[in-house]
Amino acid sequence: MVQEPEWLIRQLECFDKRTEELVYVKNLPKSDLRLFQIQWDQPENEPMIACFEVTNKQVQFLKSLDPILELNFQEYDYFIGAVTNNWEQTVKDGGFMGLFPPPIDL
């Protein structure tokens, strides 16, 4: 299991299909990176920092992280990604697996 730094925050982003506007961003609880990699068919060396589209395949996994989560694929598009809540520490640590997630407040 890859130990993720405390400053790394995984997020679920929701976009309106019609307007493409960001509707909300939800922080996800800490979870094993390998579980994300498996759900999105990614290799073990993929840090899952970039945006990855959420499909029906990942719904049960995401609900296991947040049981009250409701997804409406008719009206919204969803993506997961990662941000940092401490840019200085991110730089000091050399990023995560060689990548630097954007600051949470961008």
C-alpha positions as CSV (number, residue, x, y, z in Angstrom):
1,M,0.0,0.0,0.0
2,V,1.4,3.4,-1.0
3,Q,1.2,5.8,1.9
4,E,-0.4,9.1,0.7
5,P,0.8,12.3,2.4
6,E,-1.6,14.1,4.7
7,W,-1.7,17.1,2.4
8,L,-3.2,15.1,-0.5
9,I,-7.0,15.4,-0.7
10,R,-9.0,13.4,-3.2
11,Q,-12.1,15.2,-4.5
12,L,-15.3,14.4,-6.4
13,E,-16.3,17.2,-8.8
14,C,-19.8,17.6,-10.2
15,F,-20.5,19.4,-13.5
16,D,-23.8,20.4,-15.0
17,K,-24.1,18.5,-18.4
18,R,-26.0,21.3,-20.0
19,T,-23.9,24.3,-19.0
20,E,-20.7,22.5,-18.1
21,E,-20.5,24.6,-15.0
22,L,-19.0,23.3,-11.8
23,V,-21.9,22.5,-9.4
24,Y,-20.0,21.3,-6.4
25,V,-16.7,19.8,-5.1
26,K,-16.8,17.1,-2.4
27,N,-13.7,16.0,-0.4
28,L,-13.5,12.2,-0.3
29,P,-12.3,10.4,2.8
30,K,-8.8,8.9,2.8
31,S,-8.7,5.5,1.1
32,D,-6.1,3.1,-0.3
33,L,-4.7,4.4,-3.6
34,R,-4.8,0.9,-5.0
35,L,-8.6,0.8,-4.6
36,F,-8.8,3.9,-6.8
37,Q,-6.4,2.4,-9.3
38,I,-8.4,-0.8,-9.6
39,Q,-11.7,1.1,-10.0
40,W,-10.3,3.2,-12.8
41,D,-8.2,0.4,-14.4
42,Q,-4.9,2.2,-13.7
43,P,-1.5,0.7,-13.1
44,E,0.1,0.8,-9.6
45,N,2.5,3.6,-10.6
46,E,-0.5,6.0,-11.4
47,P,-0.9,8.5,-8.5
48,M,-4.5,9.4,-9.6
49,I,-3.8,13.1,-9.4
50,A,-5.4,14.2,-12.7
51,C,-9.1,14.1,-13.4
52,F,-10.7,10.7,-14.0
53,E,-14.3,10.4,-15.2
54,V,-16.7,8.7,-12.9
55,T,-19.0,6.1,-14.6
56,N,-21.5,3.7,-13.3
57,K,-18.7,1.2,-12.8
58,Q,-17.4,3.3,-9.8
59,V,-20.7,4.2,-8.1
60,Q,-20.6,1.4,-5.5
61,F,-17.0,2.1,-4.7
62,L,-17.7,5.8,-4.2
63,K,-20.8,5.0,-2.1
64,S,-18.6,2.8,0.1
65,L,-16.5,5.9,0.8
66,D,-19.6,8.1,1.3
67,P,-22.8,6.2,1.9
68,I,-25.1,9.2,1.5
69,L,-23.6,10.1,-1.9
70,E,-26.1,10.4,-4.7
71,L,-25.1,10.6,-8.3
72,N,-27.3,11.6,-11.2
73,F,-25.7,10.8,-14.5
74,Q,-28.7,12.1,-16.5
75,E,-28.0,15.7,-15.4
76,Y,-24.4,15.7,-14.2
77,D,-20.9,14.6,-15.2
78,Y,-18.5,13.6,-12.3
79,F,-14.8,13.4,-12.0
80,I,-12.3,12.5,-9.3
81,G,-9.0,14.2,-8.9
82,A,-6.6,15.3,-6.2
83,V,-5.4,18.6,-4.7
84,T,-3.1,19.7,-1.9
85,N,-4.1,21.6,1.1
86,N,-0.4,22.6,1.8
87,W,1.5,23.7,-1.2
88,E,4.7,24.4,0.7
89,Q,4.8,20.9,2.1
90,T,3.9,19.4,-1.2
91,V,7.0,21.1,-2.8
92,K,9.2,20.2,0.1
93,D,8.1,16.5,-0.2
94,G,8.8,16.5,-4.0
95,G,5.1,16.0,-4.7
96,F,3.3,12.6,-4.6
97,M,4.8,9.9,-6.8
98,G,6.6,12.7,-8.7
99,L,3.5,14.8,-9.4
100,F,2.3,18.0,-7.9
101,P,-1.5,18.3,-7.4
102,P,-2.8,21.8,-7.6
103,P,-3.5,23.8,-4.5
104,I,-7.0,23.3,-3.1
105,D,-7.8,27.1,-3.3
106,L,-7.3,27.4,-7.1
